[in-house]
Amino acid sequence: MATVKVLFFGKLTDIAGNEQLTIEGIDYSNQLIENLEFKFPKIKNNIYSIAVNNKMIFNSIKLENGDVIALMPPFSGG
């Protein structure tokens, strides 16, 4: 089971109450998301992208010890 660091960006930082969090005992990215949505139910109401070690993911992947996961809401700019 992996210990991973989760980084929150934008309004997800406000929901989580912190910019980062360390979570232990996670094997797959979908388990991590379920864990976060249980801890922070308001995350479910948001659209966000997930990156593992600076690479966007679109399906569940196996997490390794020390992985860094970023949850990023849509970016806007002009």
PEHU-V438538 format. One record per backbone hydrogen bond with DSSP energy under -1.0 kcal/mol. NH is the residue of the N-H (numbers start at 1). CO is the residue of the C=O. If there is no record, write none. Layout:
# PEHU-V438538
<<NH CO> <NH CO>>
This chain:
# PEHU-V438538
<<2 26> <4 23> <5 67> <6 21> <7 69> <8 19> <9 71> <12 9> <13 10> <15 11> <16 12> <17 13> <18 13> <21 6> <23 4> <26 2> <29 61> <32 28> <33 29> <34 30> <35 31> <36 32> <37 33> <38 34> <39 35> <40 36> <43 40> <44 41> <45 42> <46 43> <49 72> <51 70> <52 55> <53 68> <55 52> <57 50> <63 27> <66 3> <67 64> <69 5> <70 51> <71 7> <72 49>>
